[in-house]
Amino acid sequence: MTHAAEDAQLEVNMGGRVVRRFRNRLYLTPELAPIANNSDKSWHWDGRSNLTLPAGGILRPLSDWPVGDYRVCYRKGGERAHPVNRSRSQTLKKLLQEWALEPWLRDRVPLVFLGDDLVAVAGLFSCKAGCAIPDEPPGWRFFD
């Protein structure tokens, strides 16, 4: 594991747990079930209560997060986002890499939409499309 190419996504399965390497660190994670059956699904969220997600994790609102009729889903690929602290939008794939989100979590990070507008990537950033949305996104904690 230590002699492989730096960008190789190495995994060693150890009976329900997986040792993974990312950016010169080792992580012991649960064995993750595929989320393909959830990729086309979305969940209603009111912005006030915790939302437990089927691929593991809880979406938690901040105290100043506005109540709303939000739709939460996982990425499908090709999405663009415009973080509030940026001058332009970029592909979500590129932003997740820049934010150093571990590769095995990138398809599991909750995307928060208001109507058709992406307003937040949970745990990472809020988007300019959500003008009434706080700069701080709702929290996201992945669990096994």
C-alpha positions in Angstrom: 0.0 0.0 0.0 2.9 2.4 0.7 4.7 1.7 -2.6 1.8 2.2 -4.9 1.3 5.3 -7.1 0.2 8.3 -5.1 -3.1 8.6 -7.0 -4.0 4.9 -6.8 -7.1 4.2 -4.9 -6.0 1.2 -2.9 -8.3 -0.8 -0.7 -7.7 -3.8 1.5 -10.8 -5.6 2.7 -10.6 -6.9 6.2 -13.8 -8.7 7.0 -16.4 -5.9 6.9 -13.8 -3.1 7.3 -11.7 -1.6 4.6 -8.3 0.0 4.8 -8.0 2.8 2.3 -5.4 5.3 1.4 -6.0 8.9 0.4 -3.5 11.8 0.3 -0.8 9.8 2.2 -3.1 8.8 5.1 -4.7 5.5 5.9 -8.4 5.2 6.8 -10.2 2.3 8.4 -13.8 2.5 7.0 -16.8 0.2 6.9 -17.3 -1.8 3.8 -19.7 0.4 1.8 -22.7 -1.0 0.0 -23.2 0.2 -3.5 -25.6 3.2 -3.8 -26.6 2.6 -7.4 -30.1 1.8 -6.4 -30.3 5.2 -4.6 -28.7 7.4 -7.4 -32.1 8.3 -8.9 -33.9 8.8 -5.6 -34.3 12.0 -3.7 -35.7 12.8 -0.2 -37.8 15.6 1.1 -36.2 17.7 3.8 -37.7 20.5 5.8 -34.4 22.2 6.8 -35.2 21.8 10.5 -35.0 18.1 11.4 -32.1 15.6 11.0 -32.4 13.5 7.9 -31.0 10.0 8.0 -29.8 8.9 4.6 -29.9 5.4 3.2 -26.2 5.3 2.1 -25.1 6.1 5.6 -25.0 9.5 7.2 -27.1 12.2 8.8 -27.9 15.6 7.4 -28.1 18.1 10.2 -29.4 21.7 9.8 -27.6 24.6 11.4 -29.6 26.8 13.8 -30.0 29.5 11.2 -30.8 27.3 8.3 -34.1 28.4 6.8 -37.1 26.1 6.8 -38.0 25.1 3.3 -39.1 22.5 0.9 -35.7 21.0 0.1 -34.9 18.0 -2.1 -31.8 16.0 -1.1 -30.1 13.6 -3.4 -26.7 12.1 -4.3 -24.6 13.1 -7.2 -25.3 11.6 -10.6 -22.4 13.2 -12.5 -22.1 16.4 -14.5 -23.4 18.7 -11.8 -22.0 22.2 -11.5 -21.9 24.3 -8.3 -21.1 27.9 -7.5 -19.8 28.1 -3.9 -20.5 31.4 -2.2 -16.8 32.2 -1.8 -16.0 31.7 -5.5 -16.3 34.0 -8.5 -17.6 31.3 -10.8 -19.1 27.9 -11.0 -17.1 24.7 -11.5 -18.0 21.0 -11.9 -18.9 19.4 -8.6 -16.4 16.7 -9.3 -13.6 19.3 -9.4 -14.9 21.0 -6.2 -15.1 17.8 -4.3 -11.5 17.1 -5.2 -10.4 20.6 -4.2 -12.2 20.2 -0.8 -10.3 16.9 -0.4 -13.4 14.9 0.2 -12.3 11.3 0.3 -13.1 9.5 -3.0 -15.2 6.8 -1.4 -17.6 9.5 0.0 -17.9 11.7 -3.1 -21.0 9.8 -4.4 -22.5 9.8 -0.9 -22.3 13.5 0.0 -25.8 14.9 0.2 -26.7 17.6 -2.4 -29.4 20.0 -1.2 -31.7 21.6 -3.8 -34.4 24.2 -3.5 -36.5 23.8 -6.6 -34.0 23.1 -9.4 -31.2 25.1 -7.7 -28.3 23.4 -5.9 -28.1 25.5 -2.7 -25.6 23.4 -0.7 -23.2 20.5 -0.7 -23.7 19.2 2.9 -20.7 19.5 5.1 -18.7 21.5 2.5 -20.2 24.6 1.1 -23.3 26.6 0.3 -24.0 27.8 -3.2 -24.8 31.3 -4.6 -28.0 30.0 -6.0 -29.4 29.9 -2.5 -29.4 33.6 -1.9 -31.3 33.3 1.4 -29.2 30.3 2.5 -26.4 30.9 5.1 -22.8 30.7 4.0 -22.3 27.7 6.2 -23.9 24.5 4.7 -25.9 22.0 6.8 -23.7 19.5 8.6 -23.2 16.0 7.3 -21.8 13.1 9.3 -21.1 9.8 7.7 -21.5 6.8 9.9 -21.4 3.0 9.4 
